[in-house]
Every structure is written in C-alpha cells, then in structure tokens.
Amino acid sequence: KMPSFPKISALKAPSIPGISRNGPKAISPVTSGVNQLNNPSSFSGIAISDEPQAALVARTILEQGGNAADAASALYFALSVTYPGAASLGGGGKCLYRDSNGSVESISFPVRNAQSGGAIGVPGNVRGFADLHARHGKLTWKQVVKPAANLAGEGFYVSQAMHQQMLAGSATLNQDPTLHGQYMSEGGQPYPVGREVNNVPLAATLGLIGARGPGVFYSGSVGRVYAEAAQDVGGTLTVNDLRAYQVAVVSAMKVSQSGGDLYLASDASAAAQSWQSEKVSNSNSTSGSDLSTTSFTVVDRSGQVATCGVTTGGIYGTGSVAKQSGIVFGRSVDLHSANSNHQLAPAIITGGERNHLMFVGATSGDASDIANQAQIGNATSITGGATLLSALQSIQNSAWQNVIVCKEGLERKPASCSFAAGLNGSGLAVEARKTN
C-alpha cells in the first residue's frame, strides 16, 4: 500500500526565475558559451548543469542564502525530475566538496548490487545528497528538496537536453508502458521541446523525502514501496538492502603539481592517469557520453564547492519504473574502469600561497571525456595560460564539460573567473547575484 503523501498544493515553492509560465522560450534552446563575472560585488555563486532548469533551481537557492552544499543538493533533486534518464532517485554517483577552510573531501554513493544480485541495484543518490547536506548545508533539508517536488507536481518544460535524452532512450521508453506514458506521445515519439509535463507520483515521493528526510526512502514507507515494486518487475532488492546502504566519505585524492594542487575523487585512479599523461594535451578526443550520466558544479561566494556526477547505469537505468513512486530503477555499473562509459569525474584545482580556487570541473562519460577535462584543466590552470574559451575550442566536443576557471583565484579576484557549460551543448552556466 502506498503511504499517504502530502498534497501537491502544499509543496508550492517560490517561483524560479528563468522558468516562467509564458512558454518554452524560457528553456529552449539554451545557447552555451563562456561567461565572465561582471559585478563581483554582487556575486553569490555559480551553478552549471547539463540541464538548464536544474541550474536555475541552484541559482535560486544561492540567492536565497544557501551555500554550495544546499544548491548542489537542490540541483540534483531538480535533475531527478528534469533529466531522469541519468539522474533518477534510483541512481548513484560521487561528489567532491571543498569547505570554507579549503579542505576537500570525496563523497561516494554509487548504485550497489542487491545482496541477491539482479539488474536493479541499491540506489545511493538520496542518501548521498542527504549526507552532503547534513555535513555542510545551511538551509533546511525541506528547503532544498521542495523546488524539485514543485517542478514534478506543478509542471515543467521539456528542455532541449531532456528531449535529446528521450530521443537517445526512445527504444527503452517504448518498451515500458509506464515510461512510455510519462515521456512519449501516443505515436511513440518523445515529447517535443517546450511541452509542459509533470510527474505526480515523483512529486509525492519527493514531498515525503523532503518532509521526513532520507530515512523514509531507506528504512520507511517509500522504501518498502520501492522494494516491492522492484520485486514486481523481477528484481531482488529488499528493504534490508536499502537499510544497509552507507555513503563513503574520505579525503579526496590530492595530486600536487607545479601549477597547483589537483583534487580528484578518492577512487579516480583512471582519471588521475589522464590528468598526468603527457598525451592528454594532444588527445583531441570526442565525447563518449551516452546520456546515462550527468554532471554539475556549484560554487558559492565563500569558495565552497560541490562538483558532482550521477548515473542510472544505463539510459533510463534498467528500463523500468517503480510505478507508485515515479522512480526509474538504477543499475549497478563499474564507475572506475578506464573502459567504462559511466565514469564520473569531478575535479578541483587550488593554487597560490593561500590555496585559492583556480579550477572546478565536472564531466561524465568515457575515457575521452575525462581526457578532454584534463586537457582543459592543464591548459588553463596547471601548465598553461590558455583562456577557458580557447581551451574549450581546442577539443572536438566540449558539450559535457562543466567548467569554472579563476585565473587569479576566486577568493582573491572573482573578476578573474570565467565559466561555461561547454560549447554548443544544451546545458546552462549561470551566475547567482545578491538581490538586496
């Protein structure tokens, strides 16, 4: 039996600037490019995402006084609504977090195998971002989950990014009646850009998670419904699997170089090799992203950073959905192998006498995406003086490179910062500004 959910009307959040109800112009198509901080005195942060509506949610959180942990958590939950093929609540991921003291930690929360195996894994995203928020956030948990519940319940527009994901996953969407009904027209085609859609079951799930905390998902009523739904489609996931899930938090991998200190996720040995390889500067690799992964970056005024990647382990995960909760089931996959196309690669570079923030990157996909990220980071921050624009132009496909470069350090000179959601992609890089 499905638990009692809060009424959708009770979840109404303040309107999100940039997401108007005046038609699809607010989100389609987004023109990517390199941005520069214009007024450092009003600077409150930067948010970058592969899907624009999620970036706008993060911007609002920053402008309402939230920090990087608050904004990144809100951005993720918005992505679970607007980019579910990669960011479902059923998926997992990893983050790097740099706190106000300059310490960098690695937070890992992948989809793990159920004890009895099977395609449907134990999801990590809800627990992972709850842990990030509990350790570093300023706002309440309900405040960071509420905008996503509002989007799912009251409606949002199909962005260019979401439409491209639906196109890539059309075969999967057409095989499952619930997924088809949620994202496809009767003729079997994805909803067009600008179509207003909602997901009431997911809105109700998010409302409960926001009101009662992550425990309702891992050991409470939502978890029981999720596990039963998994078993209904042939999975072996149990409530005990959910209850046993733990997030791994350790110090980030630190690679000291002459141009600064590079921080990577603690398990990112393949990424470290790409960054240190002399061949990276000539890689000119094309992207291997299959749209089942996504990455995002948030920086706040104090220099705190959350840079993350998440995945469902396959576009729309296992290709099925927990009907009563609106959650796409995630698949457990190898996130670490150099041959995997589900790699998640957050990166941070600091430098100077006071360890100022110089570079933040987030990308996902295969080894070519990691090599492209390393090329950009090396060219702009470690070994060279290239501009962000020229570094992005030097690779064949920069659409999945979410990057912030601060030549003189964010804390020292915010005006030296430039940022982009790649070039010619469908994401959005946006600055948050003080409103008073």
LOPASE-13646 format. One record per residue (C-alpha): x, y, z; residue number from 1. Coordinates in nm, 2 decimals. Layout:
REM residues N
   east  north     up seq
      X      Y      Z NUM
...
This chain:
REM residues 436
   east  north     up seq
   0.00   0.00   0.00   1
   0.13   0.34  -0.10   2
   0.19   0.57   0.20   3
  -0.01   0.89   0.25   4
   0.16   1.18   0.06   5
   0.14   1.55   0.13   6
  -0.09   1.73  -0.11   7
   0.09   1.87  -0.41   8
  -0.05   2.22  -0.34   9
   0.12   2.22   0.00  10
   0.46   2.18  -0.18  11
   0.44   2.51  -0.37  12
   0.78   2.68  -0.37  13
   0.86   3.04  -0.47  14
   0.87   3.08  -0.84  15
   1.21   3.00  -1.00  16
   1.35   3.30  -1.20  17
   1.41   3.19  -1.56  18
   1.13   2.92  -1.55  19
   0.83   3.12  -1.65  20
   0.49   3.00  -1.74  21
   0.50   3.21  -2.06  22
   0.60   2.93  -2.29  23
   0.91   2.73  -2.39  24
   1.13   3.03  -2.46  25
   1.25   3.02  -2.10  26
   1.44   2.70  -2.16  27
   1.47   2.62  -2.53  28
   1.71   2.62  -2.68  29
   1.99   2.73  -2.45  30
   2.29   2.88  -2.62  31
   2.61   2.77  -2.45  32
   2.91   2.99  -2.42  33
   3.17   3.13  -2.19  34
   3.06   3.37  -1.92  35
   3.26   3.62  -1.72  36
   3.17   3.76  -1.38  37
   3.06   4.12  -1.45  38
   2.99   4.25  -1.10  39
   3.20   4.08  -0.83  40
   3.04   4.29  -0.55  41
   2.70   4.12  -0.61  42
   2.84   3.77  -0.68  43
   2.67   3.49  -0.48  44
   2.79   3.19  -0.67  45
   2.78   2.99  -1.00  46
   2.57   2.69  -1.10  47
   2.64   2.47  -1.40  48
   2.43   2.18  -1.52  49
   2.37   1.97  -1.83  50
   2.00   2.05  -1.79  51
   1.91   2.42  -1.76  52
   1.61   2.42  -1.53  53
   1.82   2.24  -1.26  54
   2.09   2.51  -1.29  55
   1.82   2.78  -1.23  56
   1.70   2.60  -0.92  57
   2.05   2.61  -0.78  58
   2.09   2.97  -0.86  59
   1.77   3.05  -0.67  60
   1.90   2.86  -0.37  61
   2.23   3.05  -0.37  62
   2.04   3.38  -0.40  63
   1.82   3.28  -0.10  64
   2.13   3.25   0.11  65
   2.22   2.88   0.06  66
   2.57   2.76   0.02  67
   2.73   2.52  -0.23  68
   2.60   2.21  -0.05  69
   2.24   2.34  -0.04  70
   2.25   2.45  -0.40  71
   2.41   2.12  -0.53  72
   2.16   1.91  -0.34  73
   1.87   2.12  -0.48  74
   2.02   2.10  -0.83  75
   2.04   1.72  -0.80  76
   1.68   1.67  -0.69  77
   1.57   1.90  -0.97  78
   1.76   1.68  -1.22  79
   1.58   1.38  -1.09  80
   1.27   1.54  -1.23  81
   1.40   1.71  -1.55  82
   1.67   1.47  -1.65  83
   1.56   1.13  -1.52  84
   1.74   0.91  -1.77  85
   2.06   0.99  -1.59  86
   1.97   1.14  -1.25  87
   1.69   0.93  -1.12  88
   1.64   0.88  -0.75  89
   1.72   0.52  -0.83  90
   2.08   0.60  -0.94  91
   2.41   0.68  -0.77  92
   2.71   0.90  -0.80  93
   3.00   1.08  -0.64  94
   3.10   1.44  -0.54  95
   3.39   1.64  -0.43  96
   3.32   1.90  -0.17  97
   3.56   2.19  -0.08  98
   3.47   2.35   0.25  99
   3.53   2.71   0.37 100
   3.87   2.60   0.52 101
   3.99   2.47   0.19 102
   3.97   2.10   0.28 103
   3.84   1.87   0.00 104
   3.65   1.55   0.07 105
   3.54   1.28  -0.17 106
   3.18   1.15  -0.12 107
   3.09   0.83  -0.30 108
   2.74   0.69  -0.32 109
   2.72   0.45  -0.62 110
   2.44   0.22  -0.71 111
   2.54  -0.10  -0.53 112
   2.44  -0.46  -0.60 113
   2.15  -0.60  -0.41 114
   2.25  -0.88  -0.18 115
   2.08  -1.14  -0.40 116
   2.21  -0.98  -0.72 117
   1.99  -0.88  -1.02 118
   1.98  -0.59  -1.25 119
   1.81  -0.34  -1.01 120
   2.07  -0.20  -0.77 121
   2.06  -0.03  -0.43 122
   2.03   0.35  -0.50 123
   2.27   0.59  -0.35 124
   2.16   0.94  -0.47 125
   1.91   1.03  -0.19 126
   2.15   0.91   0.08 127
   2.45   1.08  -0.08 128
   2.30   1.42  -0.11 129
   2.14   1.40   0.23 130
   2.49   1.33   0.37 131
   2.64   1.62   0.17 132
   2.37   1.85   0.30 133
   2.39   1.72   0.66 134
   2.76   1.78   0.67 135
   2.78   2.12   0.50 136
   2.44   2.27   0.43 137
   2.29   2.59   0.58 138
   1.93   2.57   0.47 139
   1.68   2.31   0.59 140
   1.65   1.98   0.41 141
   1.29   2.06   0.31 142
   1.41   2.39   0.15 143
   1.65   2.21  -0.08 144
   1.41   1.93  -0.19 145
   1.10   2.15  -0.22 146
   1.18   2.31  -0.56 147
   1.21   1.96  -0.72 148
   0.88   1.85  -0.57 149
   0.72   2.17  -0.70 150
   0.86   2.11  -1.06 151
   0.74   1.75  -1.06 152
   0.39   1.83  -0.93 153
   0.31   2.16  -1.09 154
   0.48   2.10  -1.42 155
   0.80   2.18  -1.61 156
   0.90   2.22  -1.97 157
   1.08   1.96  -2.18 158
   1.42   2.12  -2.24 159
   1.64   2.06  -2.53 160
   1.86   1.85  -2.30 161
   1.57   1.63  -2.18 162
   1.44   1.59  -2.54 163
   1.78   1.47  -2.66 164
   1.79   1.22  -2.37 165
   1.44   1.10  -2.46 166
   1.55   1.06  -2.83 167
   1.85   0.86  -2.73 168
   1.64   0.64  -2.50 169
   1.34   0.60  -2.72 170
   1.37   0.23  -2.76 171
   1.39   0.19  -2.38 172
   1.10   0.42  -2.32 173
   0.88   0.25  -2.57 174
   0.93  -0.09  -2.41 175
   0.79   0.00  -2.07 176
   0.43   0.12  -2.05 177
   0.48   0.35  -1.75 178
   0.79   0.51  -1.90 179
   0.61   0.54  -2.24 180
   0.31   0.71  -2.08 181
   0.53   0.95  -1.89 182
   0.77   1.07  -2.16 183
   0.64   0.96  -2.51 184
   0.35   1.06  -2.73 185
   0.09   0.80  -2.84 186
   0.28   0.77  -3.17 187
   0.59   0.66  -2.99 188
   0.79   0.98  -3.03 189
   0.94   1.18  -2.74 190
   0.76   1.49  -2.63 191
   0.88   1.79  -2.82 192
   1.09   2.07  -2.67 193
   0.86   2.31  -2.48 194
   0.60   2.06  -2.39 195
   0.48   2.11  -2.04 196
   0.48   1.78  -1.84 197
   0.46   1.67  -1.48 198
   0.52   1.36  -1.27 199
   0.28   1.35  -0.98 200
   0.40   1.02  -0.83 201
   0.75   1.15  -0.82 202
   0.63   1.48  -0.68 203
   0.47   1.29  -0.40 204
   0.78   1.09  -0.33 205
   1.00   1.40  -0.32 206
   0.74   1.56  -0.09 207
   0.78   1.28   0.16 208
   1.16   1.27   0.13 209
   1.17   1.65   0.19 210
   0.92   1.63   0.48 211
   1.06   1.33   0.66 212
   1.42   1.30   0.55 213
   1.61   1.03   0.36 214
   1.51   0.77   0.62 215
   1.17   0.74   0.46 216
   1.34   0.61   0.15 217
   1.59   0.38   0.31 218
   1.40   0.24   0.60 219
   1.05   0.37   0.58 220
   0.73   0.36   0.38 221
   0.87   0.48   0.05 222
   1.15   0.22   0.07 223
   0.90  -0.06   0.12 224
   0.70   0.05  -0.18 225
   1.02   0.08  -0.39 226
   1.15  -0.26  -0.29 227
   0.81  -0.42  -0.36 228
   0.79  -0.25  -0.70 229
   1.14  -0.38  -0.78 230
   1.04  -0.74  -0.70 231
   0.73  -0.70  -0.91 232
   0.95  -0.65  -1.22 233
   1.19  -0.93  -1.14 234
   1.44  -0.76  -0.91 235
   1.57  -0.90  -0.58 236
   1.61  -0.57  -0.40 237
   1.48  -0.58  -0.04 238
   1.42  -0.32   0.24 239
   1.72  -0.47   0.41 240
   1.94  -0.38   0.11 241
   1.81  -0.02   0.14 242
   1.85  -0.01   0.51 243
   2.22  -0.13   0.49 244
   2.32   0.14   0.24 245
   2.61   0.36   0.35 246
   2.79   0.66   0.19 247
   3.17   0.66   0.18 248
   3.33   0.99   0.28 249
   3.71   1.02   0.28 250
   3.97   1.28   0.19 251
   3.99   1.35  -0.18 252
   4.29   1.22  -0.38 253
   4.54   1.50  -0.40 254
   4.80   1.53  -0.68 255
   5.05   1.81  -0.62 256
   5.19   1.97  -0.93 257
   5.39   2.28  -1.00 258
   5.09   2.48  -1.12 259
   4.86   2.38  -0.82 260
   4.71   2.10  -0.63 261
   4.46   1.88  -0.82 262
   4.19   1.71  -0.62 263
   4.00   1.41  -0.76 264
   3.76   1.15  -0.62 265
   3.94   0.90  -0.39 266
   3.87   0.61  -0.63 267
   3.95   0.80  -0.95 268
   4.28   0.63  -1.04 269
   4.19   0.62  -1.41 270
   4.12   0.99  -1.41 271
   4.44   1.07  -1.23 272
   4.63   0.89  -1.51 273
   4.45   1.10  -1.77 274
   4.54   1.42  -1.59 275
   4.91   1.32  -1.56 276
   4.96   1.18  -1.90 277
   5.17   1.37  -2.14 278
   4.94   1.26  -2.42 279
   4.64   1.44  -2.28 280
   4.74   1.77  -2.44 281
   4.72   1.61  -2.78 282
   4.42   1.38  -2.72 283
   4.16   1.59  -2.91 284
   3.91   1.32  -2.81 285
   3.55   1.30  -2.90 286
   3.29   1.26  -2.63 287
   3.17   0.91  -2.53 288
   2.87   1.02  -2.33 289
   2.56   0.81  -2.38 290
   2.33   1.04  -2.18 291
   2.30   0.80  -1.89 292
   2.54   1.01  -1.69 293
   2.53   1.38  -1.60 294
   2.75   1.62  -1.40 295
   2.71   1.96  -1.24 296
   2.91   2.21  -1.04 297
   2.82   2.47  -0.78 298
   3.04   2.74  -0.62 299
   2.94   2.99  -0.36 300
   3.07   3.33  -0.27 301
   3.29   3.19   0.01 302
   3.47   2.95  -0.22 303
   3.29   2.64  -0.11 304
   3.25   2.40  -0.40 305
   3.03   2.10  -0.48 306
   3.11   1.93  -0.81 307
   2.93   1.60  -0.88 308
   2.84   1.33  -1.12 309
   2.55   1.09  -1.11 310
   2.42   0.80  -1.33 311
   2.14   0.55  -1.36 312
   2.39   0.29  -1.51 313
   2.23   0.30  -1.85 314
   1.99   0.54  -2.01 315
   1.68   0.52  -1.80 316
   1.85   0.27  -1.59 317
   1.70  -0.08  -1.61 318
   1.43   0.05  -1.84 319
   1.15   0.01  -1.58 320
   1.00   0.24  -1.32 321
   0.86   0.19  -0.97 322
   0.51   0.28  -1.07 323
   0.37   0.42  -0.74 324
   0.68   0.63  -0.67 325
   0.77   0.76  -1.02 326
   1.14   0.65  -0.98 327
   1.33   0.49  -1.26 328
   1.53   0.19  -1.13 329
   1.90   0.23  -1.15 330
   2.15  -0.04  -1.25 331
   2.48  -0.11  -1.07 332
   2.78  -0.05  -1.31 333
   3.15  -0.01  -1.29 334
   3.23   0.36  -1.24 335
   3.60   0.32  -1.21 336
   3.73   0.12  -1.51 337
   3.92   0.32  -1.78 338
   3.70   0.12  -2.03 339
   3.37   0.23  -1.87 340
   3.13   0.47  -2.03 341
   2.98   0.56  -1.70 342
   3.28   0.74  -1.55 343
   3.21   1.03  -1.32 344
   3.49   1.29  -1.29 345
   3.46   1.58  -1.06 346
   3.79   1.78  -1.03 347
   3.91   2.08  -0.83 348
   4.24   2.27  -0.86 349
   4.37   2.52  -0.60 350
   4.69   2.72  -0.61 351
   4.88   3.02  -0.48 352
   5.01   3.09  -0.13 353
   4.66   3.08   0.02 354
   4.53   2.78  -0.17 355
   4.28   2.98  -0.37 356
   4.02   2.81  -0.60 357
   4.16   2.81  -0.96 358
   3.96   2.55  -1.14 359
   3.64   2.34  -1.10 360
   3.54   2.08  -1.35 361
   3.26   1.82  -1.38 362
   3.22   1.57  -1.66 363
   3.09   1.22  -1.72 364
   3.10   0.96  -1.98 365
   3.40   0.75  -2.10 366
   3.78   0.80  -2.10 367
   3.77   1.06  -2.38 368
   3.55   1.29  -2.17 369
   3.80   1.26  -1.88 370
   4.09   1.33  -2.12 371
   3.91   1.63  -2.25 372
   3.86   1.76  -1.90 373
   4.22   1.71  -1.82 374
   4.32   1.89  -2.13 375
   4.11   2.19  -2.03 376
   4.24   2.19  -1.67 377
   4.60   2.16  -1.77 378
   4.58   2.43  -2.04 379
   4.40   2.68  -1.82 380
   4.54   2.62  -1.47 381
   4.83   2.37  -1.44 382
   5.08   2.41  -1.72 383
   4.95   2.68  -1.94 384
   4.78   3.02  -1.96 385
   4.50   2.94  -2.21 386
   4.17   3.11  -2.17 387
   3.87   2.89  -2.10 388
   3.72   2.97  -2.44 389
   4.04   2.87  -2.63 390
   4.07   2.55  -2.42 391
   3.71   2.45  -2.50 392
   3.76   2.53  -2.87 393
   4.06   2.30  -2.88 394
   3.86   1.98  -2.82 395
   3.61   1.83  -3.07 396
   3.32   1.81  -2.83 397
   3.30   2.01  -2.52 398
   2.93   1.98  -2.46 399
   2.97   1.77  -2.14 400
   3.24   1.99  -1.98 401
   3.10   2.20  -1.70 402
   3.39   2.42  -1.60 403
   3.49   2.72  -1.39 404
   3.83   2.88  -1.43 405
   3.95   3.16  -1.19 406
   4.29   3.27  -1.32 407
   4.38   3.47  -1.01 408
   4.18   3.27  -0.76 409
   3.81   3.31  -0.67 410
   3.87   3.44  -0.32 411
   4.14   3.68  -0.44 412
   3.99   3.82  -0.75 413
   3.64   3.70  -0.85 414
   3.65   3.91  -1.17 415
   3.92   3.67  -1.30 416
   3.66   3.38  -1.32 417
   3.50   3.25  -1.63 418
   3.26   2.96  -1.66 419
   3.07   2.75  -1.91 420
   2.86   2.45  -1.97 421
   3.08   2.35  -2.26 422
   3.02   2.49  -2.61 423
   2.73   2.41  -2.84 424
   2.56   2.19  -2.58 425
   2.22   2.21  -2.41 426
   2.32   2.29  -2.06 427
   2.34   2.61  -1.87 428
   2.60   2.80  -1.67 429
   2.45   3.08  -1.46 430
   2.57   3.33  -1.20 431
   2.38   3.39  -0.88 432
   2.37   3.75  -0.76 433
   2.27   3.93  -0.44 434
   1.92   4.06  -0.47 435
   1.94   4.32  -0.20 436
